[in-house]
Amino acid sequence: MAARAQDVCVINVRGRAGLQQQLVIASGLSQRHSHACAEAVAWQLREKARQHLQQQQQQDVADNSSSSSSNSSSDVEQLLPPLSVLGDASSDWAVLDAGAVVVHVLTERARRFYNLEGLWGGAQGRFITWLKPEQLVETKDTIGRQGVSSSSSTGAAAR
């Protein structure tokens, strides 16, 4: 099963939550699914960082600035903060802290109870957008399938 979260929204919290600039809040179908969705976002961020490094290295080789063409995991870690998902597969809430963007994936029950949209979005109208299913992150489960876009609004927000 593809790790696709539901009811994804992005909220601007710039200036209200330390270094964080955006919250991504989504629902998972179950506890295990919520955790898998957060892990899928972490995987996608790492993949995007690897692609960025490859493009940089290819440009360096073309410019004769560098002859190295491999990218190590330490190079990827320099582009991204350490990525880990908090909350295990048996919890109602999984969190991925990606620096300026924090991704929360909750079960429907937990999402209603904690009401993060009301807490952070509130009456101030700080919602950036509700994302449509076709705008969601491409994962290792969905790459190459028809109907999955190669560009990702969630990934762009998380970069």
Buried (B, 14 or more C-beta within 10 A) or exposed (E): EBBBBBEBBBBBBEEEBEEBBBBBBBBBBEBBBBBBBBBBBBBBBBBBBBEBBEEBBEEBEEEEEEEEEEBEEEBBEEBBEEBEBEBEBEBBBBBBBBBBBBBBBBBBEBBEEBEBBEEBBEEEEBBBEEBEEEBBBBBEBBEEEEEBEEEBBBBEBBB
